[in-house]
Amino acid sequence: MKRKYQKTLELIYSRPVSANIKWKEIESLFRALGAELIEHEGSRVEVFLFNEVRVFHRPHPQPDTDKGAVSSIREWLKSNKVTP
């Protein structure tokens, strides 16, 4: 895994939960893990990864992902054995 993605993964797993992770960095990590992303109405993004589908809301107007979404992503990655 490239260092860029590793750094994003470390931010996702950091405690306390980081509120400074750019959504585009998380999308890049998902793609590096083999995800397919599909845009939907509004700010919804469907992520197909680990033979599962998750829907997230792209943050706006700021580019930073909120803490709740980061926690959800961390639990999803952890349950699929993706750790830093």
PyMOL Python script that loads the backbone (N, CA, C, O; Angstrom):
from pymol import cmd

cmd.read_pdbstr("""\
ATOM      1  N   MET A   1       0.855  -1.173   0.000  1.00  0.00           N
ATOM      2  CA  MET A   1       0.000   0.000   0.000  1.00  0.00           C
ATOM      3  C   MET A   1       0.904   1.240   0.000  1.00  0.00           C
ATOM      4  O   MET A   1       1.889   1.309   0.734  1.00  0.00           O
ATOM      5  N   LYS A   2       0.545   2.206  -0.835  1.00  0.00           N
ATOM      6  CA  LYS A   2       1.327   3.441  -0.905  1.00  0.00           C
ATOM      7  C   LYS A   2       1.268   4.184   0.426  1.00  0.00           C
ATOM      8  O   LYS A   2       0.298   4.074   1.176  1.00  0.00           O
ATOM      9  N   ARG A   3       2.311   4.930   0.697  1.00  0.00           N
ATOM     10  CA  ARG A   3       2.412   5.682   1.953  1.00  0.00           C
ATOM     11  C   ARG A   3       1.223   6.630   2.134  1.00  0.00           C
ATOM     12  O   ARG A   3       0.734   6.804   3.250  1.00  0.00           O
ATOM     13  N   LYS A   4       0.764   7.235   1.053  1.00  0.00           N
ATOM     14  CA  LYS A   4      -0.374   8.163   1.106  1.00  0.00           C
ATOM     15  C   LYS A   4      -1.610   7.478   1.692  1.00  0.00           C
ATOM     16  O   LYS A   4      -2.298   8.047   2.540  1.00  0.00           O
ATOM     17  N   TYR A   5      -1.885   6.264   1.241  1.00  0.00           N
ATOM     18  CA  TYR A   5      -3.045   5.530   1.728  1.00  0.00           C
ATOM     19  C   TYR A   5      -2.822   5.042   3.156  1.00  0.00           C
ATOM     20  O   TYR A   5      -3.749   5.012   3.964  1.00  0.00           O
ATOM     21  N   GLN A   6      -1.595   4.664   3.452  1.00  0.00           N
ATOM     22  CA  GLN A   6      -1.254   4.226   4.803  1.00  0.00           C
ATOM     23  C   GLN A   6      -1.487   5.365   5.797  1.00  0.00           C
ATOM     24  O   GLN A   6      -2.009   5.148   6.891  1.00  0.00           O
ATOM     25  N   LYS A   7      -1.098   6.571   5.407  1.00  0.00           N
ATOM     26  CA  LYS A   7      -1.285   7.733   6.282  1.00  0.00           C
ATOM     27  C   LYS A   7      -2.772   7.992   6.534  1.00  0.00           C
ATOM     28  O   LYS A   7      -3.169   8.289   7.660  1.00  0.00           O
ATOM     29  N   THR A   8      -3.588   7.882   5.490  1.00  0.00           N
ATOM     30  CA  THR A   8      -5.035   8.063   5.651  1.00  0.00           C
ATOM     31  C   THR A   8      -5.593   6.997   6.579  1.00  0.00           C
ATOM     32  O   THR A   8      -6.428   7.297   7.431  1.00  0.00           O
ATOM     33  N   LEU A   9      -5.149   5.767   6.429  1.00  0.00           N
ATOM     34  CA  LEU A   9      -5.595   4.669   7.288  1.00  0.00           C
ATOM     35  C   LEU A   9      -5.205   4.930   8.742  1.00  0.00           C
ATOM     36  O   LEU A   9      -5.992   4.668   9.651  1.00  0.00           O
ATOM     37  N   GLU A  10      -4.011   5.438   8.964  1.00  0.00           N
ATOM     38  CA  GLU A  10      -3.575   5.762  10.323  1.00  0.00           C
ATOM     39  C   GLU A  10      -4.437   6.873  10.921  1.00  0.00           C
ATOM     40  O   GLU A  10      -4.768   6.824  12.106  1.00  0.00           O
ATOM     41  N   LEU A  11      -4.803   7.871  10.120  1.00  0.00           N
ATOM     42  CA  LEU A  11      -5.689   8.937  10.602  1.00  0.00           C
ATOM     43  C   LEU A  11      -7.067   8.382  10.972  1.00  0.00           C
ATOM     44  O   LEU A  11      -7.656   8.797  11.971  1.00  0.00           O
ATOM     45  N   ILE A  12      -7.576   7.454  10.177  1.00  0.00           N
ATOM     46  CA  ILE A  12      -8.883   6.854  10.446  1.00  0.00           C
ATOM     47  C   ILE A  12      -8.857   6.098  11.774  1.00  0.00           C
ATOM     48  O   ILE A  12      -9.840   6.110  12.515  1.00  0.00           O
ATOM     49  N   TYR A  13      -7.743   5.448  12.075  1.00  0.00           N
ATOM     50  CA  TYR A  13      -7.629   4.664  13.308  1.00  0.00           C
ATOM     51  C   TYR A  13      -7.153   5.473  14.506  1.00  0.00           C
ATOM     52  O   TYR A  13      -7.103   4.941  15.614  1.00  0.00           O
ATOM     53  N   SER A  14      -6.803   6.741  14.319  1.00  0.00           N
ATOM     54  CA  SER A  14      -6.274   7.535  15.432  1.00  0.00           C
ATOM     55  C   SER A  14      -7.339   7.782  16.494  1.00  0.00           C
ATOM     56  O   SER A  14      -8.534   7.836  16.204  1.00  0.00           O
ATOM     57  N   ARG A  15      -6.878   7.927  17.715  1.00  0.00           N
ATOM     58  CA  ARG A  15      -7.731   8.253  18.852  1.00  0.00           C
ATOM     59  C   ARG A  15      -7.217   9.521  19.479  1.00  0.00           C
ATOM     60  O   ARG A  15      -6.005   9.619  19.671  1.00  0.00           O
ATOM     61  N   PRO A  16      -8.025  10.494  19.813  1.00  0.00           N
ATOM     62  CA  PRO A  16      -9.456  10.564  19.540  1.00  0.00           C
ATOM     63  C   PRO A  16      -9.722  10.653  18.040  1.00  0.00           C
ATOM     64  O   PRO A  16      -8.821  10.926  17.247  1.00  0.00           O
ATOM     65  N   VAL A  17     -10.966  10.421  17.675  1.00  0.00           N
ATOM     66  CA  VAL A  17     -11.356  10.406  16.268  1.00  0.00           C
ATOM     67  C   VAL A  17     -11.002  11.742  15.621  1.00  0.00           C
ATOM     68  O   VAL A  17     -11.335  12.810  16.137  1.00  0.00           O
ATOM     69  N   SER A  18     -10.328  11.659  14.495  1.00  0.00           N
ATOM     70  CA  SER A  18      -9.899  12.860  13.782  1.00  0.00           C
ATOM     71  C   SER A  18     -11.047  13.465  12.984  1.00  0.00           C
ATOM     72  O   SER A  18     -11.844  12.748  12.379  1.00  0.00           O
ATOM     73  N   ALA A  19     -11.122  14.790  12.990  1.00  0.00           N
ATOM     74  CA  ALA A  19     -12.111  15.507  12.188  1.00  0.00           C
ATOM     75  C   ALA A  19     -11.411  16.266  11.068  1.00  0.00           C
ATOM     76  O   ALA A  19     -11.992  17.171  10.468  1.00  0.00           O
ATOM     77  N   ASN A  20     -10.165  15.899  10.789  1.00  0.00           N
ATOM     78  CA  ASN A  20      -9.371  16.603   9.779  1.00  0.00           C
ATOM     79  C   ASN A  20      -9.001  15.715   8.604  1.00  0.00           C
ATOM     80  O   ASN A  20      -7.958  15.924   7.983  1.00  0.00           O
ATOM     81  N   ILE A  21      -9.823  14.736   8.286  1.00  0.00           N
ATOM     82  CA  ILE A  21      -9.531  13.851   7.159  1.00  0.00           C
ATOM     83  C   ILE A  21     -10.381  14.315   5.981  1.00  0.00           C
ATOM     84  O   ILE A  21     -11.606  14.387   6.076  1.00  0.00           O
ATOM     85  N   LYS A  22      -9.725  14.624   4.886  1.00  0.00           N
ATOM     86  CA  LYS A  22     -10.433  15.061   3.684  1.00  0.00           C
ATOM     87  C   LYS A  22     -11.169  13.865   3.073  1.00  0.00           C
ATOM     88  O   LYS A  22     -10.622  12.766   2.986  1.00  0.00           O
ATOM     89  N   TRP A  23     -12.416  14.095   2.652  1.00  0.00           N
ATOM     90  CA  TRP A  23     -13.220  13.026   2.063  1.00  0.00           C
ATOM     91  C   TRP A  23     -12.539  12.441   0.840  1.00  0.00           C
ATOM     92  O   TRP A  23     -12.584  11.228   0.635  1.00  0.00           O
ATOM     93  N   LYS A  24     -11.899  13.285   0.013  1.00  0.00           N
ATOM     94  CA  LYS A  24     -11.252  12.779  -1.204  1.00  0.00           C
ATOM     95  C   LYS A  24     -10.131  11.797  -0.860  1.00  0.00           C
ATOM     96  O   LYS A  24      -9.851  10.888  -1.643  1.00  0.00           O
ATOM     97  N   GLU A  25      -9.484  11.965   0.300  1.00  0.00           N
ATOM     98  CA  GLU A  25      -8.447  11.027   0.723  1.00  0.00           C
ATOM     99  C   GLU A  25      -9.060   9.673   1.093  1.00  0.00           C
ATOM    100  O   GLU A  25      -8.475   8.625   0.822  1.00  0.00           O
ATOM    101  N   ILE A  26     -10.233   9.705   1.710  1.00  0.00           N
ATOM    102  CA  ILE A  26     -10.927   8.462   2.057  1.00  0.00           C
ATOM    103  C   ILE A  26     -11.394   7.754   0.787  1.00  0.00           C
ATOM    104  O   ILE A  26     -11.276   6.534   0.676  1.00  0.00           O
ATOM    105  N   GLU A  27     -11.923   8.518  -0.170  1.00  0.00           N
ATOM    106  CA  GLU A  27     -12.321   7.921  -1.444  1.00  0.00           C
ATOM    107  C   GLU A  27     -11.126   7.271  -2.137  1.00  0.00           C
ATOM    108  O   GLU A  27     -11.250   6.181  -2.695  1.00  0.00           O
ATOM    109  N   SER A  28      -9.975   7.933  -2.105  1.00  0.00           N
ATOM    110  CA  SER A  28      -8.762   7.376  -2.715  1.00  0.00           C
ATOM    111  C   SER A  28      -8.356   6.073  -2.032  1.00  0.00           C
ATOM    112  O   SER A  28      -7.947   5.121  -2.696  1.00  0.00           O
ATOM    113  N   LEU A  29      -8.471   6.035  -0.705  1.00  0.00           N
ATOM    114  CA  LEU A  29      -8.162   4.811   0.037  1.00  0.00           C
ATOM    115  C   LEU A  29      -9.117   3.693  -0.372  1.00  0.00           C
ATOM    116  O   LEU A  29      -8.686   2.566  -0.618  1.00  0.00           O
ATOM    117  N   PHE A  30     -10.401   3.998  -0.444  1.00  0.00           N
ATOM    118  CA  PHE A  30     -11.380   2.985  -0.868  1.00  0.00           C
ATOM    119  C   PHE A  30     -11.007   2.420  -2.241  1.00  0.00           C
ATOM    120  O   PHE A  30     -11.022   1.206  -2.444  1.00  0.00           O
ATOM    121  N   ARG A  31     -10.674   3.308  -3.176  1.00  0.00           N
ATOM    122  CA  ARG A  31     -10.311   2.851  -4.524  1.00  0.00           C
ATOM    123  C   ARG A  31      -9.048   1.985  -4.491  1.00  0.00           C
ATOM    124  O   ARG A  31      -8.957   0.992  -5.213  1.00  0.00           O
ATOM    125  N   ALA A  32      -8.082   2.360  -3.660  1.00  0.00           N
ATOM    126  CA  ALA A  32      -6.847   1.577  -3.539  1.00  0.00           C
ATOM    127  C   ALA A  32      -7.129   0.179  -2.988  1.00  0.00           C
ATOM    128  O   ALA A  32      -6.415  -0.776  -3.293  1.00  0.00           O
ATOM    129  N   LEU A  33      -8.175   0.074  -2.177  1.00  0.00           N
ATOM    130  CA  LEU A  33      -8.564  -1.228  -1.625  1.00  0.00           C
ATOM    131  C   LEU A  33      -9.422  -2.031  -2.594  1.00  0.00           C
ATOM    132  O   LEU A  33      -9.784  -3.173  -2.310  1.00  0.00           O
ATOM    133  N   GLY A  34      -9.750  -1.423  -3.757  1.00  0.00           N
ATOM    134  CA  GLY A  34     -10.509  -2.124  -4.788  1.00  0.00           C
ATOM    135  C   GLY A  34     -11.980  -1.787  -4.831  1.00  0.00           C
ATOM    136  O   GLY A  34     -12.762  -2.520  -5.436  1.00  0.00           O
ATOM    137  N   ALA A  35     -12.376  -0.696  -4.205  1.00  0.00           N
ATOM    138  CA  ALA A  35     -13.792  -0.325  -4.156  1.00  0.00           C
ATOM    139  C   ALA A  35     -14.274   0.276  -5.466  1.00  0.00           C
ATOM    140  O   ALA A  35     -13.510   0.860  -6.235  1.00  0.00           O
ATOM    141  N   GLU A  36     -15.557   0.110  -5.685  1.00  0.00           N
ATOM    142  CA  GLU A  36     -16.250   0.798  -6.773  1.00  0.00           C
ATOM    143  C   GLU A  36     -17.126   1.858  -6.115  1.00  0.00           C
ATOM    144  O   GLU A  36     -17.905   1.546  -5.214  1.00  0.00           O
ATOM    145  N   LEU A  37     -17.005   3.115  -6.560  1.00  0.00           N
ATOM    146  CA  LEU A  37     -17.793   4.213  -6.005  1.00  0.00           C
ATOM    147  C   LEU A  37     -18.787   4.691  -7.045  1.00  0.00           C
ATOM    148  O   LEU A  37     -18.440   4.908  -8.206  1.00  0.00           O
ATOM    149  N   ILE A  38     -20.026   4.853  -6.613  1.00  0.00           N
ATOM    150  CA  ILE A  38     -21.086   5.306  -7.506  1.00  0.00           C
ATOM    151  C   ILE A  38     -21.740   6.539  -6.894  1.00  0.00           C
ATOM    152  O   ILE A  38     -22.175   6.520  -5.743  1.00  0.00           O
ATOM    153  N   GLU A  39     -21.802   7.606  -7.677  1.00  0.00           N
ATOM    154  CA  GLU A  39     -22.416   8.855  -7.232  1.00  0.00           C
ATOM    155  C   GLU A  39     -23.938   8.722  -7.308  1.00  0.00           C
ATOM    156  O   GLU A  39     -24.473   8.140  -8.252  1.00  0.00           O
ATOM    157  N   HIS A  40     -24.621   9.261  -6.315  1.00  0.00           N
ATOM    158  CA  HIS A  40     -26.080   9.273  -6.307  1.00  0.00           C
ATOM    159  C   HIS A  40     -26.555  10.703  -6.096  1.00  0.00           C
ATOM    160  O   HIS A  40     -25.753  11.635  -6.039  1.00  0.00           O
ATOM    161  N   GLU A  41     -27.865  10.864  -5.981  1.00  0.00           N
ATOM    162  CA  GLU A  41     -28.443  12.193  -5.788  1.00  0.00           C
ATOM    163  C   GLU A  41     -27.813  12.899  -4.600  1.00  0.00           C
ATOM    164  O   GLU A  41     -27.376  12.277  -3.632  1.00  0.00           O
ATOM    165  N   GLY A  42     -27.784  14.215  -4.710  1.00  0.00           N
ATOM    166  CA  GLY A  42     -27.241  15.009  -3.620  1.00  0.00           C
ATOM    167  C   GLY A  42     -25.792  14.683  -3.380  1.00  0.00           C
ATOM    168  O   GLY A  42     -24.989  14.687  -4.312  1.00  0.00           O
ATOM    169  N   SER A  43     -25.453  14.405  -2.160  1.00  0.00           N
ATOM    170  CA  SER A  43     -24.055  14.142  -1.810  1.00  0.00           C
ATOM    171  C   SER A  43     -23.806  12.680  -1.471  1.00  0.00           C
ATOM    172  O   SER A  43     -22.774  12.345  -0.889  1.00  0.00           O
ATOM    173  N   ARG A  44     -24.742  11.808  -1.829  1.00  0.00           N
ATOM    174  CA  ARG A  44     -24.570  10.393  -1.486  1.00  0.00           C
ATOM    175  C   ARG A  44     -23.580   9.691  -2.409  1.00  0.00           C
ATOM    176  O   ARG A  44     -23.570   9.903  -3.621  1.00  0.00           O
ATOM    177  N   VAL A  45     -22.755   8.855  -1.802  1.00  0.00           N
ATOM    178  CA  VAL A  45     -21.784   8.055  -2.538  1.00  0.00           C
ATOM    179  C   VAL A  45     -21.945   6.614  -2.074  1.00  0.00           C
ATOM    180  O   VAL A  45     -21.846   6.321  -0.882  1.00  0.00           O
ATOM    181  N   GLU A  46     -22.192   5.722  -3.019  1.00  0.00           N
ATOM    182  CA  GLU A  46     -22.326   4.298  -2.721  1.00  0.00           C
ATOM    183  C   GLU A  46     -20.958   3.650  -2.903  1.00  0.00           C
ATOM    184  O   GLU A  46     -20.322   3.805  -3.945  1.00  0.00           O
ATOM    185  N   VAL A  47     -20.516   2.932  -1.891  1.00  0.00           N
ATOM    186  CA  VAL A  47     -19.203   2.287  -1.919  1.00  0.00           C
ATOM    187  C   VAL A  47     -19.415   0.776  -1.896  1.00  0.00           C
ATOM    188  O   VAL A  47     -19.986   0.235  -0.949  1.00  0.00           O
ATOM    189  N   PHE A  48     -18.947   0.096  -2.954  1.00  0.00           N
ATOM    190  CA  PHE A  48     -19.026  -1.358  -3.011  1.00  0.00           C
ATOM    191  C   PHE A  48     -17.628  -1.902  -2.746  1.00  0.00           C
ATOM    192  O   PHE A  48     -16.729  -1.762  -3.575  1.00  0.00           O
ATOM    193  N   LEU A  49     -17.455  -2.524  -1.580  1.00  0.00           N
ATOM    194  CA  LEU A  49     -16.159  -3.045  -1.147  1.00  0.00           C
ATOM    195  C   LEU A  49     -16.401  -4.199  -0.184  1.00  0.00           C
ATOM    196  O   LEU A  49     -17.358  -4.166   0.590  1.00  0.00           O
ATOM    197  N   PHE A  50     -15.562  -5.200  -0.220  1.00  0.00           N
ATOM    198  CA  PHE A  50     -15.681  -6.392   0.651  1.00  0.00           C
ATOM    199  C   PHE A  50     -17.013  -7.118   0.409  1.00  0.00           C
ATOM    200  O   PHE A  50     -17.580  -7.704   1.331  1.00  0.00           O
ATOM    201  N   ASN A  51     -17.503  -7.076  -0.822  1.00  0.00           N
ATOM    202  CA  ASN A  51     -18.795  -7.677  -1.181  1.00  0.00           C
ATOM    203  C   ASN A  51     -19.942  -7.099  -0.373  1.00  0.00           C
ATOM    204  O   ASN A  51     -20.937  -7.775  -0.110  1.00  0.00           O
ATOM    205  N   GLU A  52     -19.794  -5.842   0.018  1.00  0.00           N
ATOM    206  CA  GLU A  52     -20.821  -5.115   0.757  1.00  0.00           C
ATOM    207  C   GLU A  52     -21.024  -3.760   0.098  1.00  0.00           C
ATOM    208  O   GLU A  52     -20.145  -3.250  -0.598  1.00  0.00           O
ATOM    209  N   VAL A  53     -22.194  -3.191   0.330  1.00  0.00           N
ATOM    210  CA  VAL A  53     -22.473  -1.842  -0.154  1.00  0.00           C
ATOM    211  C   VAL A  53     -22.733  -0.953   1.049  1.00  0.00           C
ATOM    212  O   VAL A  53     -23.544  -1.282   1.915  1.00  0.00           O
ATOM    213  N   ARG A  54     -22.039   0.173   1.094  1.00  0.00           N
ATOM    214  CA  ARG A  54     -22.261   1.180   2.137  1.00  0.00           C
ATOM    215  C   ARG A  54     -22.520   2.504   1.441  1.00  0.00           C
ATOM    216  O   ARG A  54     -21.926   2.795   0.402  1.00  0.00           O
ATOM    217  N   VAL A  55     -23.401   3.299   2.010  1.00  0.00           N
ATOM    218  CA  VAL A  55     -23.685   4.616   1.458  1.00  0.00           C
ATOM    219  C   VAL A  55     -23.216   5.669   2.454  1.00  0.00           C
ATOM    220  O   VAL A  55     -23.571   5.637   3.632  1.00  0.00           O
ATOM    221  N   PHE A  56     -22.416   6.594   1.956  1.00  0.00           N
ATOM    222  CA  PHE A  56     -21.904   7.687   2.766  1.00  0.00           C
ATOM    223  C   PHE A  56     -22.343   8.999   2.145  1.00  0.00           C
ATOM    224  O   PHE A  56     -22.664   9.059   0.959  1.00  0.00           O
ATOM    225  N   HIS A  57     -22.354  10.035   2.944  1.00  0.00           N
ATOM    226  CA  HIS A  57     -22.684  11.367   2.458  1.00  0.00           C
ATOM    227  C   HIS A  57     -21.392  12.165   2.360  1.00  0.00           C
ATOM    228  O   HIS A  57     -20.670  12.345   3.341  1.00  0.00           O
ATOM    229  N   ARG A  58     -21.123  12.639   1.144  1.00  0.00           N
ATOM    230  CA  ARG A  58     -19.933  13.467   0.942  1.00  0.00           C
ATOM    231  C   ARG A  58     -20.134  14.771   1.704  1.00  0.00           C
ATOM    232  O   ARG A  58     -21.170  15.417   1.554  1.00  0.00           O
ATOM    233  N   PRO A  59     -19.161  15.164   2.515  1.00  0.00           N
ATOM    234  CA  PRO A  59     -19.317  16.386   3.308  1.00  0.00           C
ATOM    235  C   PRO A  59     -19.334  17.640   2.421  1.00  0.00           C
ATOM    236  O   PRO A  59     -18.653  17.714   1.399  1.00  0.00           O
ATOM    237  N   HIS A  60     -20.119  18.594   2.842  1.00  0.00           N
ATOM    238  CA  HIS A  60     -20.153  19.882   2.149  1.00  0.00           C
ATOM    239  C   HIS A  60     -20.641  20.930   3.117  1.00  0.00           C
ATOM    240  O   HIS A  60     -21.414  20.547   3.996  1.00  0.00           O
ATOM    241  N   PRO A  61     -20.307  22.154   3.076  1.00  0.00           N
ATOM    242  CA  PRO A  61     -19.397  22.744   2.092  1.00  0.00           C
ATOM    243  C   PRO A  61     -17.921  22.498   2.412  1.00  0.00           C
ATOM    244  O   PRO A  61     -17.077  22.672   1.533  1.00  0.00           O
ATOM    245  N   GLN A  62     -17.586  22.101   3.634  1.00  0.00           N
ATOM    246  CA  GLN A  62     -16.196  21.806   3.960  1.00  0.00           C
ATOM    247  C   GLN A  62     -15.817  20.416   3.436  1.00  0.00           C
ATOM    248  O   GLN A  62     -16.673  19.541   3.310  1.00  0.00           O
ATOM    249  N   PRO A  63     -14.526  20.218   3.132  1.00  0.00           N
ATOM    250  CA  PRO A  63     -14.085  18.926   2.595  1.00  0.00           C
ATOM    251  C   PRO A  63     -13.782  17.878   3.662  1.00  0.00           C
ATOM    252  O   PRO A  63     -13.521  16.723   3.327  1.00  0.00           O
ATOM    253  N   ASP A  64     -13.811  18.264   4.960  1.00  0.00           N
ATOM    254  CA  ASP A  64     -13.444  17.337   6.028  1.00  0.00           C
ATOM    255  C   ASP A  64     -14.587  16.392   6.387  1.00  0.00           C
ATOM    256  O   ASP A  64     -15.748  16.797   6.451  1.00  0.00           O
ATOM    257  N   THR A  65     -14.246  15.143   6.615  1.00  0.00           N
ATOM    258  CA  THR A  65     -15.213  14.112   6.981  1.00  0.00           C
ATOM    259  C   THR A  65     -15.549  14.237   8.459  1.00  0.00           C
ATOM    260  O   THR A  65     -14.657  14.428   9.286  1.00  0.00           O
ATOM    261  N   ASP A  66     -16.844  14.128   8.799  1.00  0.00           N
ATOM    262  CA  ASP A  66     -17.212  14.276  10.213  1.00  0.00           C
ATOM    263  C   ASP A  66     -16.809  13.042  11.014  1.00  0.00           C
ATOM    264  O   ASP A  66     -16.575  11.968  10.458  1.00  0.00           O
ATOM    265  N   LYS A  67     -16.735  13.219  12.322  1.00  0.00           N
ATOM    266  CA  LYS A  67     -16.245  12.167  13.216  1.00  0.00           C
ATOM    267  C   LYS A  67     -17.102  10.908  13.179  1.00  0.00           C
ATOM    268  O   LYS A  67     -16.578   9.799  13.278  1.00  0.00           O
ATOM    269  N   GLY A  68     -18.406  11.070  13.038  1.00  0.00           N
ATOM    270  CA  GLY A  68     -19.292   9.906  12.987  1.00  0.00           C
ATOM    271  C   GLY A  68     -19.002   9.034  11.779  1.00  0.00           C
ATOM    272  O   GLY A  68     -18.972   7.807  11.882  1.00  0.00           O
ATOM    273  N   ALA A  69     -18.787   9.668  10.636  1.00  0.00           N
ATOM    274  CA  ALA A  69     -18.468   8.912   9.420  1.00  0.00           C
ATOM    275  C   ALA A  69     -17.106   8.229   9.555  1.00  0.00           C
ATOM    276  O   ALA A  69     -16.941   7.086   9.129  1.00  0.00           O
ATOM    277  N   VAL A  70     -16.142   8.916  10.139  1.00  0.00           N
ATOM    278  CA  VAL A  70     -14.809   8.330  10.333  1.00  0.00           C
ATOM    279  C   VAL A  70     -14.910   7.097  11.235  1.00  0.00           C
ATOM    280  O   VAL A  70     -14.281   6.077  10.957  1.00  0.00           O
ATOM    281  N   SER A  71     -15.686   7.183  12.301  1.00  0.00           N
ATOM    282  CA  SER A  71     -15.871   6.033  13.204  1.00  0.00           C
ATOM    283  C   SER A  71     -16.520   4.866  12.477  1.00  0.00           C
ATOM    284  O   SER A  71     -16.111   3.718  12.646  1.00  0.00           O
ATOM    285  N   SER A  72     -17.532   5.161  11.669  1.00  0.00           N
ATOM    286  CA  SER A  72     -18.222   4.127  10.906  1.00  0.00           C
ATOM    287  C   SER A  72     -17.273   3.450   9.916  1.00  0.00           C
ATOM    288  O   SER A  72     -17.274   2.227   9.775  1.00  0.00           O
ATOM    289  N   ILE A  73     -16.477   4.252   9.244  1.00  0.00           N
ATOM    290  CA  ILE A  73     -15.512   3.710   8.280  1.00  0.00           C
ATOM    291  C   ILE A  73     -14.481   2.853   9.005  1.00  0.00           C
ATOM    292  O   ILE A  73     -14.124   1.778   8.522  1.00  0.00           O
ATOM    293  N   ARG A  74     -13.997   3.316  10.162  1.00  0.00           N
ATOM    294  CA  ARG A  74     -13.013   2.552  10.936  1.00  0.00           C
ATOM    295  C   ARG A  74     -13.578   1.185  11.314  1.00  0.00           C
ATOM    296  O   ARG A  74     -12.895   0.174  11.153  1.00  0.00           O
ATOM    297  N   GLU A  75     -14.805   1.138  11.812  1.00  0.00           N
ATOM    298  CA  GLU A  75     -15.408  -0.141  12.206  1.00  0.00           C
ATOM    299  C   GLU A  75     -15.583  -1.067  11.009  1.00  0.00           C
ATOM    300  O   GLU A  75     -15.378  -2.276  11.118  1.00  0.00           O
ATOM    301  N   TRP A  76     -15.965  -0.496   9.861  1.00  0.00           N
ATOM    302  CA  TRP A  76     -16.140  -1.291   8.650  1.00  0.00           C
ATOM    303  C   TRP A  76     -14.799  -1.881   8.210  1.00  0.00           C
ATOM    304  O   TRP A  76     -14.716  -3.065   7.885  1.00  0.00           O
ATOM    305  N   LEU A  77     -13.764  -1.065   8.201  1.00  0.00           N
ATOM    306  CA  LEU A  77     -12.439  -1.555   7.812  1.00  0.00           C
ATOM    307  C   LEU A  77     -11.924  -2.591   8.805  1.00  0.00           C
ATOM    308  O   LEU A  77     -11.363  -3.614   8.413  1.00  0.00           O
ATOM    309  N   LYS A  78     -12.120  -2.316  10.100  1.00  0.00           N
ATOM    310  CA  LYS A  78     -11.652  -3.247  11.134  1.00  0.00           C
ATOM    311  C   LYS A  78     -12.349  -4.598  11.017  1.00  0.00           C
ATOM    312  O   LYS A  78     -11.707  -5.635  11.176  1.00  0.00           O
ATOM    313  N   SER A  79     -13.636  -4.602  10.745  1.00  0.00           N
ATOM    314  CA  SER A  79     -14.377  -5.861  10.617  1.00  0.00           C
ATOM    315  C   SER A  79     -13.929  -6.668   9.406  1.00  0.00           C
ATOM    316  O   SER A  79     -14.198  -7.866   9.314  1.00  0.00           O
ATOM    317  N   ASN A  80     -13.240  -6.000   8.469  1.00  0.00           N
ATOM    318  CA  ASN A  80     -12.726  -6.685   7.280  1.00  0.00           C
ATOM    319  C   ASN A  80     -11.199  -6.805   7.310  1.00  0.00           C
ATOM    320  O   ASN A  80     -10.556  -7.006   6.279  1.00  0.00           O
ATOM    321  N   LYS A  81     -10.635  -6.676   8.516  1.00  0.00           N
ATOM    322  CA  LYS A  81      -9.203  -6.910   8.761  1.00  0.00           C
ATOM    323  C   LYS A  81      -8.281  -5.947   8.002  1.00  0.00           C
ATOM    324  O   LYS A  81      -7.170  -6.319   7.625  1.00  0.00           O
ATOM    325  N   VAL A  82      -8.742  -4.710   7.780  1.00  0.00           N
ATOM    326  CA  VAL A  82      -7.889  -3.687   7.172  1.00  0.00           C
ATOM    327  C   VAL A  82      -7.447  -2.773   8.307  1.00  0.00           C
ATOM    328  O   VAL A  82      -8.245  -2.005   8.843  1.00  0.00           O
ATOM    329  N   THR A  83      -6.186  -2.861   8.664  1.00  0.00           N
ATOM    330  CA  THR A  83      -5.641  -2.071   9.774  1.00  0.00           C
ATOM    331  C   THR A  83      -4.347  -1.401   9.315  1.00  0.00           C
ATOM    332  O   THR A  83      -3.727  -1.834   8.344  1.00  0.00           O
ATOM    333  N   PRO A  84      -3.946  -0.341  10.020  1.00  0.00           N
ATOM    334  CA  PRO A  84      -2.689   0.337   9.625  1.00  0.00           C
ATOM    335  C   PRO A  84      -1.464  -0.508   9.897  1.00  0.00           C
ATOM    336  O   PRO A  84      -0.344  -0.079   9.620  1.00  0.00           O
TER     337      PRO A  84
END
""", "prot")
cmd.dss("prot")
cmd.show_as("cartoon", "prot")
cmd.util.cbc("prot")
cmd.orient("prot")
